[in-house]
Amino acid sequence: MNHVGQTHAGVRAASAIPAHWVMSGILAVIAALFIAFPLAALLTRTSVADLLSAARDPVVLDAMRVSGETTAISLLLILLFGTPLALVLARGRFPGRALLDALVGLPLVLPPVVAGLALLVAFGRTGPVGGALGALGIDIPLSTTAVVLAQSFVAGPFFVYAVAGGLAQVDTGVEEVARTLGATPWRVLWTVTIPLARPAMVYGAVLSTARALGEFGATITVAGNVQGRTQTMPTAIFLAFERDPHGAVALAVVLAIVSFALLLAVRGLRIARPL
């Protein structure tokens, strides 16, 4: 009798689940499978031997070096210029702020090839900035600098928006207390505001790093695909796909693993210190 009662109770509990939650769960599973299935298929097309072979390929080593160096430089530039921009967006109240906000987010929605073309027009040899630099003997296109520009352009908004959101959540009362104790605005910024927003800064920095590491369209448009100079991991995958599909798959798996590890790190940070 108790067993029958427990069974009826379980049926009632199951029937108590709202229908919209059941439908949402089904659709969520389909969406997750849609994301996971192509990546799983990619993993099944390679092997440990292929990954080891790719890791010894001079082309791959050059691409990894270029990607690592340019991504590090891009991240430094994003931190340097993106932090003040995020502060202005989070705390500024001025005419045109909405326009500035939309402008910052524009690289997120622009097709990458359009972003690369815009950079090429601006910094090319006949562009307003590139022409002036060319007179000084500095050529941006087809250079490592062009890779950094492309990565910073497309990855910067991830950092700016993350930090702006973190700064907006900082308790201004704590800053006010620091001011009443005699701290200058600059000291309040560096000893109170920035430390409180540090989780958001780390989160944005990791997201920007992942985006810069995977940038392709803008990079190949403005910087080309020169081995050892402008060829990054994504552009190396593009070139390898034409001559060695198996090698391209191995490269893609390596880049996917790195990107996934970065995203896992971001999720861990958010769990440890919610933003």
N, C-alpha and C positions, 0 to 999 in steps of 0.2 A: 504493500500500500504506500509506504514511504517512497519507494522507487517510482511508482506511478505519479505521485504528487510532485516529485522532483522533476520528472519528465515534463509534466504539464507546466511547471514553473519555468523550465528552460524554454519551452515553446512560446510561453507568454513573453518572456524576456526578449527572445529573438523577434517576435512579431511586434515588440514595442519599438524596435529600431525604426526611426523615421525613414520613409521611402526616399526622401531626397539624399539622405546619407548613403543609402545603398547605391543609388544611381551615381552619386559623386565618387564613391569608392571604386565602382566599376570603371568609370571614365578615367579616374586617376591611375588605375592599373594599366589601362590601355595607353595612356600618355607616357607612363614610365617605361613600358615595354617598347614604345616607339623610339624612345631615347636610347634605351639599353641595347636593343637588338642590333642596330648597325655597328655599335662599338664592340659587341660580342662577336659579330661576324668578322670584324677587322682582326680581333685577337686570334680567331681560328685560322686565319690565312697566313699566320707567321709562326715561327718557332723560336726557341731559345737560341738555336744555332744561327738563325737569321739575324736575331738581335745582336748576338756577339759579333757576327760578321759585319753588320752595319756599324757597330761601335768601333771597329778597326779601320773602317774605310776613311782614307784621308779627306775625301769630300765631306763626309759626315763630321769628322773632327773639326774641319775648318768652319763648317756651318754652325756647329755647336759653339765654337769659340766666338764667332761673329755675333751669334744670338745672345750669348752670355754677356759679352762686352757692351753691345749696344743697348741691351735691356737694362743693364746696371746704370749706364749713363742716362738713359731715358728716365729711369726711376728717380735719379738724383735731381734732374731738371723738373720733373713733376712735383717732387717734394718742395723744391725751392720756390717755384712759381705757383704751384697749385694750392699750397697752404694759405698764402695771403688772399688768393682769389676765393677760396672756400670761406675764409673769415668775412670777406666783404659780402658774399652771398648770404651767409648765416646771420650777420649782425647789421649789415648796411640797410639803411632806409633812405632811398634817394630815387629821383625820377629816372626811369629807364632800367630799374633793377630787374623787372620781368624780362625785358629784352636781353639783358646780359645773361640771365639765367637760361633763356632759350638758346642763346649763342653758345654758351658753354656745352650744352647738351647736343648741339648740332652734329658734331662728329659721331655721336652714337647712332644717328639715324641716316647719315649720309652713306651711300654706297662707297666701299673702300676705294674703288678706282676713281671715284669723283674726288675724294679726299686727296688721293695721290696726284691727280691732275691739277687740283687747286694749288697744292704745294709746288708742283713743277712750274706752273705759271708764275707763282710768286717768287720762287727761289731759283728758277732757271736762269740761263745766261742772258736772256732778254727780259727777264722779270724785273720789277721795281727794286726788289732786294738783291736778287741774284746778279743783276747788272752792276749794281754798286759794288758788290763783293768781287765780281769778276774783274773790275778795274783794279782791284787790289791783289789780283792773282789768286782769288779763292773761288773755286768751283764747287757748288753744292751737289748738282745732279751726279748720279753714278758714283757717289762717295759714301763712306761710312756715316758721315754727317747727315746725309739724306735719309739713311735708315733710322737714325736717332730722331730726326724730325718727324718722320712718318709714325714711328712708334709713340712718340710723345703726343702727337696730334690725336691719335685714335684712342690712346689709353688714358690720357689725362683726365677726361671727364669722370671716369670711374672713381678716381681718387678725390676729385673736387666734390662730387656729390656725396660721397661717403663721409668726408670730413665735415662738409657743411651740415649734414644731418647730425653728426656727433656734436658739433659746436652748438647747434640749436638746442640740444638737450642738456647742455652744461648749466648748472644752477647759477644764475647770475647773482644770487644772494651771497654765495661764497666769494665771488669776485668783489662784491661790494664791501664785504667784511675786510678783505685784504686792502682795499683802498682806504678804509677808515683807519687801518693800522699804519698808514703812511706809505704803502707800496705805490710806486709809480705805475701808470698804465702799462708801460713796457714790461715792468717786473711782474705785474699781475698776469699779463699775457703768457710769459714764459714759465712762471712758477705755479700758476693756478689753472689758467684756461687750457693751455696746450697739454699739460699732464692729464687733466680730466677728459680731454678728447683723444687721448693716445690710443685707446682701443679702436676708435673709428679710423684713426690715421693708419694703424697697422692693417686694419681690414681693407681700407682703400688702397694701400700700397701693395698688398698681396694681389688684389683684383687687377690693379694696373699692371703688375708684373706679368700675370698670366695673359692679359690681353696683349701686351707688348710682345711677349714671347711668341704668340700665335699670329701676329699681324702679317698679312700677305699682300692684299690688293694694293694698298697705298704704297707699301714698300717697293714692290716690283715696278710700279708705275714711275716713281720718282727716283729710285735708286738702282733699278735694274737687278741683274742676277749674276754678279761677277764673283766667282769662287775666291774665297779668302779675303774678300773686301766688302761686298754687299750681299752675299748669298747667306741668308739665314736658314733656319731649319724649315720653315714653311716653303720658302722658295726652292730649297734643295729637294723637298718632296715633290714639288711641281715638276722640276727638271727630271728627277729620277723616274717619275711615273711614265715618261715618254720612252726612256731607254731601258729601265729595269723595274717593272711593276712590283716584283717581290721585294726589291730593295726599298721602294717607295712605301710599301705597306709596313715594313719594319721601322722605317723612319717615322711614319705616322703613329705607330704604336708607342714609340719612345716619347714623342711629343704629347700624345694623349695621356700617357702615364704621368709625365711631369705636370701637365695641366690639372689632372685629377688630384694629384698630391697637393698642389697649391690650393685647390678648392676645399679639400679635406682640412687643410690647415686653417683656412678661413672659417669653416664651420666650427672647428674646434675652438677657435678664438671667440666666436660668437656665443658658444655654449659656456665657455669659461667666464667670459665677461660680456654679458648682454649689452648691446648698444642701444 
